[in-house]
Amino acid sequence: MTVSAVARWLALSLLLAATLVASVFVGAADLSPGEVLAALLGRGDETTRTIVLNLRVPRAALAALVGACLALSGAVFQALLRNPLAEPYILGISGGAAVGAVTVIVLGLGVQLPWLLPVAAFAGALVAMGVVLRIALGAGGALDTRVLLLAGVVVGAFFNAIILLLLNFADANTFRAAVFWMMGNLSGATWRSVSLLAAYLFPAALVLMALARPFNLIAVGEDTALYLGTRVGTVKLVAYLMTSLLVAASVAVSGVIGFVGLIVPHALRLVWGSDHRMLLPASMMAGASFLMVTDTVARTIAAPAELPTGVVTALAGVPVFVVLLMRSNK
Amino acid sequence: MMSTGQTFATNALEYRYPGQAQPAIDGLTMQVPPGSVFALLGPNGSGKSTLLKLLLGVVTPTAGEAHYLDLPVGRWPRREYARHVGVVPQLEQITFPLTVRELVSMGRYPHMGAWRAEGSDDRQAIDQALERCEIVELAERPLGTLSGGERQRARVARALAQEPDTLVLDEPTAALDIHHEMAMFELLVQLARDDGKTVVIATHNLNLAARYATRVLLLDHGRPAATGTPVEVVEADIIGRVYRWPVTIVGHPGPGPDIGAPQVVPLAAASGGEGSEGSTGVSE
C-alpha cells in the first residue's frame, strides 16, 4: 500500500470512530460525557445506562449500518448503470421496498410473522428494480441516463401512490407506522434490528467487494468487461440481487432514507478516483459516518422533538450534491 | 471441424438480428491466418462490426460457427479467451474519473483473481504496454484530459497489457488525424512483425489497409465481395461496385517500403472516368 492509501484508510477510520463517539455522546437527554462513559462501562444509574446502552449505542450502530448499506448500493448501481446519479432512492427501489413493508403493516401481518416484513421489502425492491430497468431498456435499447432517471422517478411516484392508497384503509396506529417507513427514521433502533442488518450487510458486502474488478470494467463498458474476461450477465445478476437485499434490509429497519447512496460515493470518486476496490469499502465507511452525523442532527436539533432522518439527509444532501456536481463540471 | 491452424475461422457463419429479414452476416466462410495483419473492409452496414462481435463472442451465431484456435468461440471460458485476445472496441463512454494507468492496468484483470493485488509481472506488462504506445509520460493523467489520439493509444495499451496473441480493433483510427492514424498502423504492423501477434482490424481506410495489411476481407451485405492480398482485393471494379462510387486505383508513389501498393482514388461523380463505367452500371 502506498503512503496516500494508508493515509486514506486512516482518515476514514478516524472519521468513523469520531462520528461514532459523537453520536453516542450527543443526544436529547442531557448527559455529561462522564455519565455516558460510566454507562458504557456498565456503571452509573439505571436510567442513564438504559439511555446509553439500549437507545444511543444501538441507534448509532443502526445509523452506521444503514449508511454503509445505502452508500455501498449506490456505488454499485452507479458502476452497473454507468451513471453517477444512480441511487436506490432516485431509482425508486427504496420506494418498492417501502410498498412491500407498508403492505405487511397495513394487512396487520407484521406482528404474527415478523420475518415477513423484510421478505416483502425485498420482493418490493426486486419488482421496482425489474420495472425500472425494463422501462429504461425498452425505451432506448441502451441505458440512457435521462430515461433511467425518469423511469426511477415515475416508478417511485407510482409506489408512493400505492402507499397512500393503502393508508386510506389503515387505522391511526398503522398510519403512523407506515408514515415512519416513508420518511426514513432510525428511532426504532434495537439491538435486534442492528444484528438483523449486520447479518445482511457483511456477507453481501463481501460478495460485492469480490466483484470490485468486474465493476471497474462494467463502469467502462459491458462489451469491454466481456473482452477482459468478465461474465457480465452473472456479475450483474448477483450484484442486483445483493444490492436489492441491502436496500430492502435497510428499508425494513429504517424506512426510506434518500441521497446517502448518491452523495457519499460521488464525493469519494471526486477525491480518490473510481477504483471500486477502494470505492466500495470507502463508501461503506464514509456512508456510515455520514448517516451517524445526520441522525445525530435529526434527533438533537429540535430536541425534545425528533426530525425524520430521511428529511435531514435530503436537506443536507441535495445542496452538497449540487455543489459537487457543479464543481465536477468545471 | 478439424484442426486448421488458423487464428480465427468461420464456417457458413450466419447472424440475423432479431426481427430482421436480412441476415447481417450471411453464410460467411473465412480464415485469419496466424501472424497476419488482417483488414476487414466494407461499406457502412456491410457487417464488419457484427462479424467482430461473432468472432469475439458478444453474440452467438444463428447458424454456422466461429472458431478461435479451432475451438468454438462460445466454448472458450471468458477469462482464458481474454488472455489470448485483446480487443480495442469502437466506442467507450467513460463516466467516472480514471487515469491512463488505471485504464491500462485493467488489461491485467484476466490474469488476476478477485483479490490478488498487482504483482511485479503485472506492473512490468503495464509499463511495457505504456512504453510501446508511447504514453509513459501520460500515465497519471485523467483520461478526460487527453486528446482523441492519446486516449486511443491508452486503449491499445490496455489491450497490450493483456499480453494477447491476437489483437482485434474496431475502427481504431476513426477519429484520428493523419499523424496518429499513421502511428497506429505502424504500431500494429510492428506488433505483427516483431512480436508475432495476429492483428485483425476493421477499418474504413482502404488506402492504409492496402499498404499495411497482409490479408484483406471486403464485406458487402454480410457476404465476402473479395478476399486475398491487398493487390487482389483493391481493384477499381471491385471497390467501385461494393462502395457504389467510381474510383480509380494508382500505385503508391513512394518513397517507402510500401511503394507501389494499390491506392484508391475516388472520382468526382460526373467524371465519366475509367472506374465509373463498371460501378455506375451496378448501382442500386
Interface residues (C-beta under 8 A of the other chain):
Chain A: Q78 A79 R82 N83 P84 A210 L211 A212 R213 N216 L217 A219 V220 G221 D223 T224 L226 Y227 L228 G229 T230 R231 R269 L270 G273 S274 D275
Chain B: L56 G57 V58 R78 R79 E80 Y81 A82 R83 V85 G86 V87 P89 L91 E92 Q93 I94 T95 F96 P97 L98 T99 E102 L103 M106 G107 Y109 P110 M112 A114 W115 Q162
